[in-house]
Structure formats: structure tokens, C-alpha cells
Amino acid sequence: TRLRKGKSRMRPRDITERHRRIKGVIRKIIHDPGRGAPLAIIEYKNPIKYGRQKVTIAAAEGCYTGQYMYAGKTAPLFVGNILPVGKMPEGTLICNMESIPGDGGKYIRASGAVGAVVAQTASGKTVIRLPSGQKKIIKGTCRAMVGVVAGGGRPEKPMLKAGRAYHKYKVKRNCWPKVSGVCMNPVEHPHGGGNHQHVGKPTTVGRFRTPGRKVGLIAARRTGIGRTRTKVF
């Protein structure tokens, strides 16, 4: 974590953004180790007192250094600008979306990820389509950035060798390489032990089992590859 450049977060939702807009400029676009998307460093003038404030946020595709970015209720609908989802027309592509007004952006932040505004309700809520295809209903005052997160197509290049995977996960977290449970001893994993490498019990496990036992297919509703049966006429 010592090499990381900071969290991806919008500026605080103050009175300027709630009623008008504030202009910022992209000073730099940098690489953040452990993150697929590039980070944009945006500099704003402090609307309350003398000074400037810098914000790091995942950059939208098409942004460039020196570009002016607007954030607020009256910001224009342009790539990189931040405005409430309730002010966006249906079909707008968005990223860096808030789930609660003022949380700084929690959804749609991976490289190449994009969501869309599906519908505006009469009660002030907005229906959003997430990258997974799932629909989410949020308040219309939640903010989002217009556009697609930069760095798309990253997984399409194959790793080809273990060294690249090693360096990729070294700056993320300790999750590589993964060792199979049947290779271990019984003391280390529920699937371990035995005279041959076999599980020896169903790999499905219940929702309310103890934490050490919950390995494999946890609370699976169904298993298998899910082939659909074709009718033969």
C-alpha cells in the first residue's frame, strides 16, 4: 500500500454543488498501483476560503490534462462532469456513482466499467443499470460522473507468464497463487487429507455453517454448468 496514490473520491457535497456548480481543472492523470483505471487529479478553487483543493478520482475515458470539469446541479452534460443522477436524461452512460448522497462514489469504478440511467421516477428516485446488468434504485440527489471509466480492455491481454501475475497481485493483496484445498492437510482445509487427492464430501456447504467450514460452493441454489434442455420435436 505504500505506493498507492490515494482513494478515488469526489469532492465533498457542499452548498455550491447542491445549488450551482464549481469548475475544476485536470492537473494530471496518473497510474495508481493496484488499480486498473487511471486516476485524475482535479484541482478546484475553495469556494469558502482562500486556497485550492485537490481531488483524486478514477478518470473517465476521453479526459485529458488541462480539461475543465464541472461538478454540481447545473453542470453541463459532458464527459467527465459530475452531476446528480436525477438531472441526467434516460440513457446517459455514467461511472463513479454514489449509492448514498455524499458518499463520494462507490459504484462503477473498475476500468472500462459503465452504467446507465434507465428511468426517472415521480418520487425523485432514479433507476440505474449496473455493469453486471442488475438494476439499482437510488435517490436522484446521488452524484455520478458522465462517461465510461478509462482503461477498458485490460483483461483482454493474456498474462502469458507467472511473473506478470505475481507483480499484478503483489500490489493488490495476498491472493495469488491459490493452492487447491485437496492438496492440503486436514488441519489446514476441510477438503484436505486422505490417501488420494479427493474431496470426500459434498462441495456444497450451508449458509449457517461455522466460518472455517464455509469453503467450496457456499449456500448454492444450484450447481453444474446449467445447460438448458432442448426440446426434440
C-alpha positions, 0 to 999 in steps of 0.5 A: 500500500505504500505506493498507492496514490490515494482513494478515488473520491469526489469532492465533498457535497457542499452548498455550491454543488447542491445549488450551482456548480464549481469548475475544476481543472485536470492537473494530471492523470496518473497510474495508481498501483493496484488499480486498473483505471487511471486516476485524475487529479482535479484541482478546484478553487475553495469556494469558502476560503482562500486556497485550492483543493485537490481531488483524486478520482478514477478518470473517465475515458476521453479526459485529458490534462488541462480539461475543465470539469464541472461538478454540481446541479447545473453542470453541463452534460459532458464527459467527465462532469459530475452531476446528480443522477436525477438531472441526467436524461434516460440513457446517459452512460455514467461511472463513479456513482454514489449509492448514498448522497455524499458518499463520494462514489462507490459504484462503477469504478473498475476500468472500462466499467459503465452504467446507465440511467434507465428511468426517472421516477415521480418520487425523485428516485432514479433507476440505474443499470449496473455493469453486471446488468442488475438494476439499482434504485437510488435517490436522484440527489446521488452524484455520478460522473458522465462517461465510461471509466478509462482503461477498458480492455485490460483483461483482454491481454493474456498474462502469458507468464507467472511473473506478470501475475505475481507483480499484478497481485503483489500490489493488490493483496495476498491472493495469488497463487491459490493452492487447491484445498485437496492438496492440503492437510486436514488441519489446514482445509476441510477438503484436505487429507486422505490417501488420494487427492479427493474431496470426500464430501459434498462441495456444497456447504450451508449458509449457517455453517461455522466460518472455517467450514464455509469453503467450496460452493457456499449456500448454492441454489444450484450447481453444474454448468446449467445447460438448458434442455432442448426440446426434440420435436 
